[in-house]
C-alpha cells in the first residue's frame, strides 16, 4: 500500500515539474535553484537518518544474543534506506532536473532563432 502511494506521488511530482518546466519556463527558471537546494537538503536528512540507523545497529549488535539476531534485524525501522540507493536516487533527481532545464533552454533558443514568417 505504501509503495503504491509513494509511486503515485513520485509520478505526480515528476509530471508536475515537467509541465512546469515546459509550459511555464520563466517560473521554472526562477525556482530551479530552490528545487535543487530542497532536493539536496532532503538527501542530506535521509542520508543522516540512514547512517544513524546503520551505525546504531552496528554498535548495539554486540549486545544482542546470537540466537536473537534474526529478530533484531526484523525490528529495524522500515524507513532505513541503504546509502547507495539514496545516493543513486539523489543523482537521478539532479540529472533529471538539469536535463529538463537544458532541454527547455534549447527549445527556447531554437524558438528565438526561428525567423518570423510575415504574410504580405
N, C-alpha and C positions, 0 to 999 in steps of 0.2 A: 504494500500500500504506500509506504513512504517513498519507495523508488519511483512509483508512478507519479506521485505529486512532484517530486524533485525533477523528474524528467520533463513533466509538463511545464513547470515553472522555468526550467532551463530553455526549453524550446520557445516559450513565450518571450523570454528575455532576449534571446538571440534574434527572434523575428522583430521585436520592438526596436532593438538597436540598429538592425539592418534597415528597417523602414525609416527610422530617424535619420540615418546617415544618407540615404538616397533621396528622400523627399524633402528633408529639412537640413541641407548640408551646412548652412550657416550656424544653426543651433548645435548640430553635432560637432562642428569645429570648435565652438565655444566651450562645450562640456567634455570634449575628448580628454583633455588633461585631467579633469576631475574624475572621470570614469577610470582612467588608468591608475590614478593615485588610490582611488577607492578599492580597486581590484588588488593593488599591492598591499594595502592595509589589511584587507580580508585574508590575503595569503599569509601575511606575517602572523596574524592572530591564529589562524588554523594551524600553521606550522609550529607555533609555540605550544598550542594545545596538544598537538600530536606528539611533539618531542617530550612534553611534560608527562604524558600518559606512558610513553615508552620508557622514559627514564625511571619513573616511579615503579613500573613493573619490574625493571631490571634490579633496582635497589631492594625491592620488597621480596623478590623471588627467592632470595637466600633464606628467608624466614618461613617459607611455605613448605610443608611436609611434602615429600616426593610423591606420595600417593594422592595428594590433593592438587597437583599441578594442573590437571585437566580442568577441574572445577574452577581453579583460579583463572585460567585462560578464558573460560566461558564467562567469567564475571567482569571481564574488561568492558569498559563503556563502548557502546556501539558507535560513538562519534569519533573513535580513533581512526584516523586515516594514515596510511603509510606515507612516509615523507616523499618517496619518489613519485607517488601518484599526485601528491599535492604540487610538486614541482612541475610535473608534466601538465597538469591542468592549468597552472599559472602561465606557463609558456604558451600553451594553446590559446588561452584567452587573450594574452598580449599580442600574439601573432594575428589572431582574428581581428582585433581592434585596429591594428596597424595596417592590415591588408584592406579592410573596409575603408579606412581613411585614405590609403593610397589609391584605391580604385575610384573613390568619389572625386579625388583630386584630378586623376587622369581624365575622367569623364567631363569634369568641369573645364579642364584645359582644352579638351577637344571641342567642346561647345563654344568656347571663347575664340578658338582659331577658325571655326567654320565661317566662310563668308556668307553674309546675309543675302538671300535671294530677293531682289527687288523686282516687283512686277511693274512694267512700264505701261 
